[in-house]
Amino acid sequence: MDQTTPDEHAVVPFLRAGPPPDRTRWEGWQQWRKIRGTFVPAPRLTPAEHQDLSPRQQALHDLHRTATHVNMRLQETPMNTRVANLMRGRLQNNAVKFMPGTRDGLMINGGGFQGKTETACDAAASFEDVWREVHHQLLPGRTPGTRDVFVPVAYCRLPVRATPKGLCKAILNVYGDPHPGTLDDLVRAVRDAIRDHHTTALLIDDITRLRLHREDDQDTLDLIRELMDLNVTLVLIGVDIPGSGLLRGAYVDPRTGQWVFPDTERGKSHTAAAATQTGPRFDIVDLDPFDYSTTAGITAFLNHLAGIEDQLRLLRSFPGMLTTGEMPEYLYERTRGIVGLLRRLIEDGCTEAITSGEERLTPELLARTTIQLGDHSDLDPDAGEVPEIPQNVTPPKQTKARKKRGRNAVFDDRGKRLAAGG
């Protein structure tokens, strides 16, 4: 046992008080940024040690184990490491630029439940940790001409039916600012809020909800591009960005490899400054699922499974439970290498393992576990935000161990025999 057993009279520290942080509000973002990575997993107990606990202690420990399984830490993969490194570098480079003008943006592309949002938010939070420390050292007091609330990172989600007004309101909600009545006043309020709160990075999630077949969608995209002249780095997160139509009219700069968007036409511009911009530039980085067709991909998937296995607290788990035998291939077939689906399958499988008393994960147990995506009423299936879950994946058949054929012992030396009658 590597930690102390739960005290039946102690406060339960692993339970959350109140609703989860709302990252689309600056207060919720700060709460999440400070507590991320601080969850303490349940202690590892053997079946005998678990049996020695009182019924109340067993119930608390089982609850702690459940909390451990649904709060597994974000693991590094080759895919999200590439995205996070590029994003942190872009945010830092743009943050220290003195010259005014458009800051190069970033588009994070991938399928539903690929971990795009968590990867982007974690990278932005890591940048903010450093940026706040620098800001505190250089400007320890209040900054003249700015508002009291320092919001270096703002995260919001595009409404399902996007309009310029809806996007402005979503951004203003981050700061808790009021919503003016007209579009011009809304845009002006957004620009003032981003500037006055010293916002360095603006993350807009679910960007591919823009269909661009409606005039409102086109105007919303124009507004997003115009915000880049505020010395803010735009990070747009979405599903299948190349196939969504968002890149319509954009072209690839052969010198930089970046997507360049033409300047907004003066007649459609919400601000005169936008008409004088050089085209906004974006890099697109893909967050792909695991690839099981290459040696490097298989190795990365096995390493990911090993990291998950290390976080599990099943009483009868064993080394290699997820990484040996037929289990890795079965897990890949059930999830197609999508980290979000894999996480849900493991979470629900652990619940079944504890409830049934099996206390370990096997293909047979996981075959009884349906991948549940929970309430996704805030997701747009038409935009690809809800992935297709593989169905009718049969677990591998258990191969019976061959019975060893008995060795021919005819010519064995059994020692000296006694003579007849001896």
Backbone torsions as a table, in degrees:
resi	resn	phi	psi	omega
1	MET	NA	121.0	-172.9
2	ASP	-94.5	-4.0	175.9
3	GLN	-143.0	171.4	-178.7
4	THR	-73.1	150.9	178.2
5	THR	-75.0	154.8	-177.9
6	PRO	-65.5	135.8	176.9
7	ASP	-86.0	127.7	-173.9
8	GLU	-71.1	-11.4	177.4
9	HIS	-105.2	0.5	-176.2
10	ALA	-84.0	157.0	174.0
11	VAL	-68.0	141.0	-179.0
12	VAL	-81.2	103.5	-171.9
13	PRO	-80.0	-14.7	-174.0
14	PHE	-91.4	-2.0	178.1
15	LEU	-91.2	139.4	-178.5
16	ARG	-81.5	137.4	175.5
17	ALA	-95.2	115.8	179.4
18	GLY	86.5	-176.8	-177.8
19	PRO	-71.1	161.8	177.7
20	PRO	-66.4	157.0	-179.2
21	PRO	-61.8	140.1	176.1
22	ASP	-97.2	104.3	-174.5
23	ARG	-71.8	-10.9	177.6
24	THR	-83.1	4.5	171.3
25	ARG	-120.8	142.1	-174.0
26	TRP	-62.8	-33.0	178.0
27	GLU	-66.0	-44.6	179.2
28	GLY	-65.1	-38.0	177.2
29	TRP	-61.4	-44.1	-179.8
30	GLN	-65.1	-39.0	177.7
31	GLN	-62.3	-46.6	179.5
32	TRP	-64.8	-42.1	-178.1
33	ARG	-59.7	-37.9	-176.2
34	LYS	-79.5	-29.5	-176.1
35	ILE	-97.3	-10.1	-177.9
36	ARG	-61.9	135.2	179.6
37	GLY	80.1	5.6	-177.2
38	THR	-100.9	-3.2	-178.3
39	PHE	-64.2	134.0	179.2
40	VAL	-100.2	116.2	-177.6
41	PRO	-70.2	165.0	178.8
42	ALA	-65.6	151.6	175.4
43	PRO	-67.7	153.3	176.5
44	ARG	-83.0	125.9	178.2
45	LEU	-124.3	147.1	171.5
46	THR	-82.5	163.4	176.4
47	PRO	-55.1	-37.9	-179.6
48	ALA	-66.7	-42.6	179.7
49	GLU	-66.4	-37.5	177.1
50	HIS	-65.8	-37.0	-179.6
51	GLN	-67.8	-28.8	-178.5
52	ASP	-76.0	-12.2	179.3
53	LEU	-75.0	154.9	174.1
54	SER	-68.8	161.3	178.6
55	PRO	-54.6	-39.3	179.0
56	ARG	-66.8	-42.7	179.2
57	GLN	-65.6	-37.3	177.0
58	GLN	-62.0	-43.7	-179.6
59	ALA	-63.6	-42.2	178.3
60	LEU	-65.1	-41.5	-179.6
61	HIS	-66.3	-39.6	177.8
62	ASP	-64.3	-37.8	177.0
63	LEU	-66.2	-39.5	178.1
64	HIS	-65.0	-38.5	177.5
65	ARG	-64.5	-40.8	177.1
66	THR	-61.9	-44.1	177.3
67	ALA	-61.5	-35.5	178.0
68	THR	-64.0	-42.5	-176.2
69	HIS	-71.1	-27.9	-179.2
70	VAL	-96.8	0.3	178.1
71	ASN	-124.0	35.2	179.2
72	MET	-62.2	143.0	-177.1
73	ARG	-68.0	156.3	176.0
74	LEU	-72.1	119.2	-177.0
75	GLN	-94.5	145.8	176.5
76	GLU	-75.6	136.6	172.0
77	THR	-128.5	161.8	177.0
78	PRO	-56.8	-31.5	-176.9
79	MET	-73.9	-51.7	-176.6
80	ASN	-75.0	-23.1	175.1
81	THR	-65.9	-41.1	178.2
82	ARG	-62.9	-43.6	179.5
83	VAL	-65.2	-46.2	-176.9
84	ALA	-64.4	-41.6	-180.0
85	ASN	-64.0	-43.5	178.8
86	LEU	-64.0	-41.1	-177.6
87	MET	-68.5	-46.0	179.2
88	ARG	-61.3	-41.0	178.7
89	GLY	-63.9	-41.1	179.5
90	ARG	-64.9	-44.4	-179.7
91	LEU	-62.8	-43.1	-179.1
92	GLN	-67.4	-43.9	-179.1
93	ASN	-62.1	-45.7	-178.8
94	ASN	-68.9	-31.7	-176.4
95	ALA	-68.3	-27.5	-176.3
96	VAL	-100.6	7.1	176.4
97	LYS	-77.1	132.7	-179.3
98	PHE	-89.5	-33.0	-173.7
99	MET	-71.6	139.6	176.2
100	PRO	-72.3	165.0	178.2
101	GLY	130.3	-178.1	-175.7
102	THR	-70.1	134.6	175.3
103	ARG	-97.8	135.0	178.6
104	ASP	-60.3	134.0	-178.8
105	GLY	-99.8	-176.1	-177.6
106	LEU	-141.7	135.4	173.6
107	MET	-113.7	126.6	178.4
108	ILE	-105.6	116.1	-172.3
109	ASN	-113.2	146.1	176.6
110	GLY	171.9	175.4	179.2
111	GLY	-80.1	174.5	178.1
112	GLY	-66.5	142.9	178.0
113	PHE	62.9	28.0	177.7
114	GLN	-87.8	-7.4	-178.6
115	GLY	91.2	19.7	-178.5
116	LYS	-63.1	-47.8	-176.6
117	THR	-63.2	-47.0	-178.0
118	GLU	-65.3	-39.2	179.0
119	THR	-64.1	-45.6	-178.9
120	ALA	-66.1	-44.4	-179.3
121	CYS	-64.9	-41.0	180.0
122	ASP	-65.5	-41.0	177.9
123	ALA	-64.6	-41.6	178.8
124	ALA	-65.4	-39.2	179.2
125	ALA	-66.4	-38.8	177.4
126	SER	-63.2	-42.2	175.4
127	PHE	-61.3	-43.7	-178.0
128	GLU	-64.7	-35.7	177.3
129	ASP	-55.2	-46.3	-179.5
130	VAL	-71.3	-43.6	-175.6
131	TRP	-65.9	-36.8	177.4
132	ARG	-66.6	-37.7	178.3
133	GLU	-64.4	-43.5	177.2
134	VAL	-63.3	-44.4	-179.7
135	HIS	-62.0	-39.3	-179.2
136	HIS	-67.5	-36.8	-179.4
137	GLN	-73.1	-39.3	-177.2
138	LEU	-83.0	-36.6	-176.8
139	LEU	-129.7	72.6	-174.4
140	PRO	-66.4	-24.2	-179.2
141	GLY	-103.1	-161.7	178.3
142	ARG	-72.1	148.1	179.8
143	THR	-98.7	118.7	-179.8
144	PRO	-58.8	139.3	177.2
145	GLY	84.5	1.4	178.7
146	THR	-122.7	165.8	178.0
147	ARG	-80.1	162.7	-175.4
148	ASP	-66.6	-33.7	-175.5
149	VAL	-83.2	118.8	178.5
150	PHE	-93.3	115.3	-176.1
151	VAL	-125.0	81.9	-177.7
152	PRO	-68.2	-28.2	179.8
153	VAL	-124.8	128.8	175.9
154	ALA	-121.0	129.1	-179.9
155	TYR	-120.7	130.5	176.6
156	CYS	-144.7	167.2	179.0
157	ARG	-118.3	139.2	178.3
158	LEU	-70.5	133.7	176.4
159	PRO	-60.2	154.8	-178.6
160	VAL	-58.3	-44.8	174.2
161	ARG	-104.8	97.1	-170.0
162	ALA	-80.4	138.9	172.3
163	THR	-141.6	157.3	175.7
164	PRO	-55.9	-39.6	177.8
165	LYS	-64.1	-43.3	-179.3
166	GLY	-62.3	-40.4	178.3
167	LEU	-66.5	-42.9	178.7
168	CYS	-59.0	-42.9	179.9
169	LYS	-65.6	-38.4	178.6
170	ALA	-63.2	-39.2	179.0
171	ILE	-70.6	-43.3	180.0
172	LEU	-65.0	-30.1	177.7
173	ASN	-62.8	-29.0	177.8
174	VAL	-57.5	-43.3	-176.2
175	TYR	-89.8	-8.3	-175.9
176	GLY	74.5	25.5	-178.1
177	ASP	-88.4	153.6	179.2
178	PRO	-69.2	163.9	-178.4
179	HIS	-106.0	108.3	174.0
180	PRO	-62.8	166.1	-172.1
181	GLY	-81.3	-37.2	-174.7
182	THR	-99.1	159.2	-179.4
183	LEU	-64.0	-42.6	179.8
184	ASP	-59.4	-42.1	179.4
185	ASP	-69.3	-35.4	176.7
186	LEU	-63.2	-46.0	179.5
187	VAL	-62.9	-41.9	178.9
188	ARG	-62.9	-40.2	179.2
189	ALA	-65.9	-38.8	178.0
190	VAL	-63.6	-46.9	179.6
191	ARG	-61.2	-41.9	178.8
192	ASP	-64.3	-41.8	-177.2
193	ALA	-65.8	-44.9	-179.6
194	ILE	-61.9	-42.3	-179.3
195	ARG	-71.3	-47.1	-172.8
196	ASP	-71.1	-28.9	178.5
197	HIS	-90.7	8.7	178.7
198	HIS	54.2	43.1	178.7
199	THR	-74.6	124.6	-177.9
200	THR	-98.5	-32.6	-177.8
201	ALA	-130.1	131.5	176.6
202	LEU	-119.4	113.2	179.5
203	LEU	-99.0	124.6	177.4
204	ILE	-118.7	112.1	-176.4
205	ASP	-91.3	161.6	177.6
206	ASP	59.4	39.5	-174.2
207	ILE	-66.1	-25.2	-177.3
208	THR	-80.7	9.3	167.6
209	ARG	-69.9	-15.0	173.3
210	LEU	-72.6	122.4	-179.9
211	ARG	-96.8	-24.3	178.6
212	LEU	66.2	5.5	171.6
213	HIS	-89.1	-9.4	175.8
214	ARG	-106.4	148.6	178.9
215	GLU	-64.2	-34.8	177.9
216	ASP	-60.8	-40.7	179.4
217	ASP	-63.5	-43.7	-179.8
218	GLN	-64.3	-41.9	178.8
219	ASP	-65.1	-35.8	178.8
220	THR	-65.8	-43.3	177.8
221	LEU	-63.7	-40.0	176.4
222	ASP	-60.1	-41.7	179.0
223	LEU	-62.9	-42.4	179.3
224	ILE	-59.5	-44.4	-179.5
225	ARG	-65.6	-34.2	-179.2
226	GLU	-69.1	-25.1	-179.2
227	LEU	-68.6	-13.8	-176.4
228	MET	-71.4	-13.0	179.4
229	ASP	-83.8	6.6	-179.0
230	LEU	-95.6	20.0	-176.9
231	ASN	59.1	32.4	178.1
232	VAL	-116.3	142.3	177.4
233	THR	-89.4	118.9	178.2
234	LEU	-87.8	129.1	174.0
235	VAL	-119.3	111.3	-178.4
236	LEU	-103.0	129.9	-174.2
237	ILE	-120.0	128.2	-178.2
238	GLY	-165.3	172.1	-178.5
239	VAL	-98.2	126.3	176.2
240	ASP	51.3	58.7	179.3
241	ILE	-60.8	-43.7	179.3
242	PRO	-60.1	-32.7	-178.4
243	GLY	-92.0	1.2	-174.2
244	SER	-88.0	-16.0	-175.9
245	GLY	95.6	-4.7	-178.7
246	LEU	-65.6	-25.1	-177.5
247	LEU	-89.9	7.8	179.9
248	ARG	-60.9	128.8	-178.9
249	GLY	87.9	-12.6	178.2
250	ALA	-86.6	159.9	177.8
251	TYR	-141.0	158.8	-178.8
252	VAL	-90.7	124.3	175.4
253	ASP	-73.1	116.8	-176.9
254	PRO	-64.2	-21.0	-179.1
255	ARG	-79.1	-36.8	-174.6
256	THR	-110.6	-18.8	-175.3
257	GLY	77.3	6.0	-179.0
258	GLN	-88.3	153.5	173.5
259	TRP	-82.8	128.3	-178.5
260	VAL	-112.3	127.4	177.8
261	PHE	-99.0	131.9	177.3
262	PRO	-60.8	155.5	177.6
263	ASP	-61.3	146.6	176.5
264	THR	-64.9	138.0	177.7
265	GLU	-61.9	142.4	-175.3
266	ARG	-58.1	-33.6	-177.7
267	GLY	-68.9	-25.5	-177.4
268	LYS	-101.6	-4.0	-173.8
269	SER	-72.1	141.9	175.8
270	HIS	-87.6	-6.6	-177.1
271	THR	-153.0	141.3	-178.2
272	ALA	-65.8	-28.7	-178.4
273	ALA	-63.6	-31.8	-176.2
274	ALA	-66.3	-29.7	-176.1
275	ALA	-70.2	-18.7	-178.5
276	THR	-99.1	3.1	-179.1
277	GLN	-70.7	152.9	158.2
278	THR	-79.0	159.5	-172.6
279	GLY	-55.9	135.8	174.9
280	PRO	-61.7	142.1	-176.2
281	ARG	-119.6	139.8	179.4
282	PHE	-134.6	141.3	163.7
283	ASP	-95.1	143.2	175.1
284	ILE	-111.4	126.8	178.2
285	VAL	-124.1	135.1	-175.6
286	ASP	-96.5	138.8	172.1
287	LEU	-112.3	96.9	-172.4
288	ASP	-92.3	162.8	171.0
289	PRO	-73.8	173.0	176.3
290	PHE	-65.1	146.6	178.3
291	ASP	-107.5	117.8	-177.2
292	TYR	-98.3	12.6	-177.5
293	SER	-100.5	-4.6	179.8
294	THR	-125.4	158.4	179.0
295	THR	-62.2	-43.6	179.9
296	ALA	-64.1	-38.7	179.5
297	GLY	-66.9	-41.8	178.8
298	ILE	-64.1	-42.0	179.0
299	THR	-61.6	-42.7	179.2
300	ALA	-63.9	-39.6	179.5
301	PHE	-66.7	-41.6	178.7
302	LEU	-64.4	-40.1	177.6
303	ASN	-63.3	-38.0	178.3
304	HIS	-65.4	-42.6	178.2
305	LEU	-64.2	-37.6	178.1
306	ALA	-63.9	-38.1	177.5
307	GLY	-66.1	-38.5	175.7
308	ILE	-65.0	-46.3	-178.1
309	GLU	-57.4	-37.4	-179.6
310	ASP	-66.5	-22.7	-178.3
311	GLN	-91.6	-9.8	-177.0
312	LEU	-78.3	151.6	-177.9
313	ARG	-127.8	44.8	175.1
314	LEU	-83.0	141.1	-171.8
315	LEU	-68.2	-28.2	-177.8
316	ARG	-114.6	26.1	174.9
317	SER	-71.0	161.7	-177.0
318	PHE	-147.9	155.6	178.8
319	PRO	-58.4	130.8	-179.2
320	GLY	87.3	10.2	-177.3
321	MET	-59.1	-36.9	-179.1
322	LEU	-104.6	-8.9	-169.4
323	THR	-115.1	-3.3	-177.2
324	THR	-120.0	165.4	177.4
325	GLY	66.1	-141.8	-178.1
326	GLU	-87.1	-5.2	-173.4
327	MET	-61.9	-47.0	-177.7
328	PRO	-58.6	-45.2	-178.6
329	GLU	-66.3	-36.9	178.6
330	TYR	-65.7	-43.1	179.0
331	LEU	-63.2	-37.2	178.9
332	TYR	-67.6	-42.0	179.8
333	GLU	-65.6	-34.3	179.7
334	ARG	-71.4	-26.4	-171.4
335	THR	-122.8	-8.6	-176.1
336	ARG	56.7	27.5	177.1
337	GLY	74.6	14.0	179.6
338	ILE	-86.2	119.7	-170.7
339	VAL	-62.3	-35.8	-179.8
340	GLY	-66.3	-41.2	177.6
341	LEU	-68.3	-39.1	177.9
342	LEU	-62.0	-41.8	179.7
343	ARG	-62.3	-44.7	-179.8
344	ARG	-64.5	-40.2	-179.8
345	LEU	-63.7	-43.9	-179.9
346	ILE	-66.7	-43.3	179.3
347	GLU	-57.6	-52.2	-177.1
348	ASP	-69.6	-32.4	176.3
349	GLY	-64.5	-38.9	178.2
350	CYS	-66.2	-38.3	176.3
351	THR	-60.8	-44.1	178.3
352	GLU	-65.1	-38.6	-179.4
353	ALA	-65.0	-38.7	179.0
354	ILE	-72.7	-44.1	-178.0
355	THR	-63.6	-42.1	-177.1
356	SER	-79.9	-14.0	-176.9
357	GLY	82.7	3.0	179.2
358	GLU	-70.7	-35.8	171.3
359	GLU	59.7	28.2	172.2
360	ARG	-160.6	160.2	179.4
361	LEU	-100.3	130.7	176.3
362	THR	-134.6	159.5	175.8
363	PRO	-57.6	-35.3	-179.3
364	GLU	-66.6	-40.5	178.1
365	LEU	-67.6	-44.0	-179.0
366	LEU	-66.8	-25.5	177.2
367	ALA	-65.3	-25.2	177.2
368	ARG	-86.3	-2.3	-174.9
369	THR	-104.2	118.3	177.2
370	THR	-88.0	135.1	177.5
371	ILE	-72.7	114.5	-178.8
372	GLN	-106.0	124.1	180.0
373	LEU	-88.7	-1.6	178.3
374	GLY	72.4	-159.4	-178.5
375	ASP	-79.3	109.1	177.7
376	HIS	-117.3	37.9	178.9
377	SER	-66.4	-21.4	178.9
378	ASP	-89.9	5.4	177.7
379	LEU	-103.0	155.7	-178.1
380	ASP	-110.2	101.4	-180.0
381	PRO	-59.2	-33.3	-178.5
382	ASP	-66.3	-22.3	178.4
383	ALA	-92.7	5.4	178.7
384	GLY	82.3	14.8	-176.6
385	GLU	-77.4	-16.6	177.3
386	VAL	-111.1	112.5	-175.4
387	PRO	-75.2	158.6	174.9
388	GLU	-79.0	127.9	-177.3
389	ILE	-93.0	125.1	178.2
390	PRO	-57.6	137.0	-177.5
391	GLN	-116.7	158.1	173.2
392	ASN	55.3	43.1	174.5
393	VAL	-90.5	112.6	-177.0
394	THR	-82.6	139.2	177.8
395	PRO	-67.9	153.9	178.7
396	PRO	-64.2	142.6	178.5
397	LYS	-72.8	137.3	177.1
398	GLN	-74.6	124.3	179.1
399	THR	-88.4	126.5	179.2
400	LYS	-72.8	138.9	179.4
401	ALA	-66.6	133.2	179.8
402	ARG	-66.2	138.4	177.9
403	LYS	-74.5	125.9	-178.7
404	LYS	-65.6	132.1	177.4
405	ARG	-71.5	136.4	179.9
406	GLY	-63.5	142.0	-178.6
407	ARG	-76.6	140.0	177.6
408	ASN	-67.3	115.2	-174.9
409	ALA	-107.8	18.1	-176.3
410	VAL	-61.8	-40.2	-174.3
411	PHE	-97.1	13.6	178.1
412	ASP	-68.9	145.2	175.1
413	ASP	-87.5	113.0	-177.1
414	ARG	-99.1	16.6	-180.0
415	GLY	89.7	-179.1	-178.3
416	LYS	-74.9	135.2	176.7
417	ARG	-91.3	147.1	176.4
418	LEU	-73.5	142.1	178.6
419	ALA	-66.1	148.2	179.4
420	ALA	-55.5	131.0	178.4
421	GLY	79.5	-0.2	-176.7
422	GLY	-76.6	NA	NA
